[in-house]
Every structure is written in C-alpha cells, then in structure tokens.
Amino acid sequence: QVQLVESGGGLVRPGGSLRLSCAASGFTLDYYVIGWFRQAPGKEREGVSCISSSDGSTYYADSVKGRFTISRDNVKNTVYLQMNSLKPEDTAVYYCATDTFSRVVAGTANYWGQGTQVTVSS
C-alpha cells in the first residue's frame, strides 16, 4: 500500500530555514507526483508546491515563490521542501500527498501523509 511519512518540522525564528522530507513507500516515485499542502488553524488547506514525475517540473503557490524549493530523490524515494525566509504566516501543519498530477494540483489526491508541524515564531 502507498504510504507517505513527513518529517523535519519544528520551531524556527522568522527569517530562518527548515527542510521538510516526505518519504514514500509502496510505489515508485518516478511514476507519481508529490505535492505539499499546509493548513493553519481556522484556515482552509492550501496548496504549497508540487513536483512532476515525468519531467521534474515544479510549481509553487504565489505566497511561497522565491522562498521555498521542492526537489526529489528517486533513489531514496523522497521529496523535500526547502523553506527559507520563513514568516509567521507560514506556521501550519504541512502535509505531502501523491497521485496523478491532475489530482495533486487539484487537492484531490488519494494518498496523504500524517503531517508535520511547522511553527515560525520569535
């Protein structure tokens, strides 16, 4: 079965950096798309970034462009989200999800991880 496990969350200061990992099992990463989403208390779930399995193309929400970078390691079957210049408004639970490209970008992926908490605070 498909499983996704996020890690790397924690507490960081504004302007700091953090790298999240999403380890995948039960499938070959080469043939799936993985996206990152986040949800803050009282807010709707928001798409953050995704990476294509076909050509490696990346996509970012306007709110994180220039600050976040998504990458993948197909040998380790892991996707990363490097987050720089973090702001308090980045505070949320971050989830990774996988499915076809269309389902991931639409937020309707069938497979989700358990989430990892990111808190940006002084």
SULWOUR-V498580 format. One record per residue. N is the residue number from 0. RES is the residue in three letters. OMEGA is omega in whole degrees, -180 to 180 (* if undefined). Layout:
BEGIN
n:N res:RES omega:OMEGA
n:N res:RES omega:OMEGA
END
This chain:
BEGIN
n:0 res:GLN omega:180
n:1 res:VAL omega:176
n:2 res:GLN omega:177
n:3 res:LEU omega:-179
n:4 res:VAL omega:178
n:5 res:GLU omega:174
n:6 res:SER omega:176
n:7 res:GLY omega:178
n:8 res:GLY omega:180
n:9 res:GLY omega:-179
n:10 res:LEU omega:178
n:11 res:VAL omega:178
n:12 res:ARG omega:173
n:13 res:PRO omega:-176
n:14 res:GLY omega:-179
n:15 res:GLY omega:-177
n:16 res:SER omega:179
n:17 res:LEU omega:176
n:18 res:ARG omega:177
n:19 res:LEU omega:177
n:20 res:SER omega:175
n:21 res:CYS omega:180
n:22 res:ALA omega:-176
n:23 res:ALA omega:175
n:24 res:SER omega:180
n:25 res:GLY omega:178
n:26 res:PHE omega:178
n:27 res:THR omega:-175
n:28 res:LEU omega:-179
n:29 res:ASP omega:-173
n:30 res:TYR omega:179
n:31 res:TYR omega:172
n:32 res:VAL omega:175
n:33 res:ILE omega:178
n:34 res:GLY omega:175
n:35 res:TRP omega:177
n:36 res:PHE omega:177
n:37 res:ARG omega:178
n:38 res:GLN omega:176
n:39 res:ALA omega:179
n:40 res:PRO omega:178
n:41 res:GLY omega:-178
n:42 res:LYS omega:176
n:43 res:GLU omega:175
n:44 res:ARG omega:-174
n:45 res:GLU omega:173
n:46 res:GLY omega:-177
n:47 res:VAL omega:-175
n:48 res:SER omega:172
n:49 res:CYS omega:-179
n:50 res:ILE omega:-178
n:51 res:SER omega:177
n:52 res:SER omega:-176
n:53 res:SER omega:-177
n:54 res:ASP omega:179
n:55 res:GLY omega:179
n:56 res:SER omega:-178
n:57 res:THR omega:-179
n:58 res:TYR omega:-177
n:59 res:TYR omega:170
n:60 res:ALA omega:-179
n:61 res:ASP omega:-176
n:62 res:SER omega:-177
n:63 res:VAL omega:-180
n:64 res:LYS omega:-179
n:65 res:GLY omega:-179
n:66 res:ARG omega:-178
n:67 res:PHE omega:177
n:68 res:THR omega:177
n:69 res:ILE omega:178
n:70 res:SER omega:180
n:71 res:ARG omega:175
n:72 res:ASP omega:-175
n:73 res:ASN omega:177
n:74 res:VAL omega:178
n:75 res:LYS omega:-177
n:76 res:ASN omega:-175
n:77 res:THR omega:174
n:78 res:VAL omega:-177
n:79 res:TYR omega:171
n:80 res:LEU omega:177
n:81 res:GLN omega:-176
n:82 res:MET omega:179
n:83 res:ASN omega:179
n:84 res:SER omega:-175
n:85 res:LEU omega:-179
n:86 res:LYS omega:177
n:87 res:PRO omega:180
n:88 res:GLU omega:173
n:89 res:ASP omega:180
n:90 res:THR omega:-177
n:91 res:ALA omega:165
n:92 res:VAL omega:-179
n:93 res:TYR omega:-179
n:94 res:TYR omega:168
n:95 res:CYS omega:-177
n:96 res:ALA omega:179
n:97 res:THR omega:177
n:98 res:ASP omega:173
n:99 res:THR omega:180
n:100 res:PHE omega:-177
n:101 res:SER omega:-179
n:102 res:ARG omega:-180
n:103 res:VAL omega:-178
n:104 res:VAL omega:177
n:105 res:ALA omega:-178
n:106 res:GLY omega:-177
n:107 res:THR omega:178
n:108 res:ALA omega:-178
n:109 res:ASN omega:-176
n:110 res:TYR omega:-177
n:111 res:TRP omega:172
n:112 res:GLY omega:-176
n:113 res:GLN omega:179
n:114 res:GLY omega:175
n:115 res:THR omega:-175
n:116 res:GLN omega:172
n:117 res:VAL omega:179
n:118 res:THR omega:179
n:119 res:VAL omega:-174
n:120 res:SER omega:174
n:121 res:SER omega:*
END
